[in-house]
Amino acid sequence: MPGEAPFECSGKMVVPMFGETEAKSDAITHDSGHYVIVRPEGNWDSPGYWELSEVPVKCA
């Protein structure tokens, strides 16, 4: 993932990011599901854009 270019997905620009930190007991991981992982920063407990959208997700 490091060095990947931004891309458009369902009309939104997506910027791939990577970071390492110590995990908390309720941490979101790769096993949490793809819609949970892409929720907006600070809104991890609420459904995100793609979960609420009636528009099918189409990624280039």
Secondary structure as GFF3:
##gff-version 3
##sequence-region A 1 60
A	DSSP	beta_strand	7	9	.	.	.	ID=ss1
A	DSSP	beta_strand	12	14	.	.	.	ID=ss2
A	DSSP	three_ten_helix	30	32	.	.	.	ID=ss3
A	DSSP	alpha_helix	34	37	.	.	.	ID=ss4
A	DSSP	alpha_helix	49	52	.	.	.	ID=ss5
###
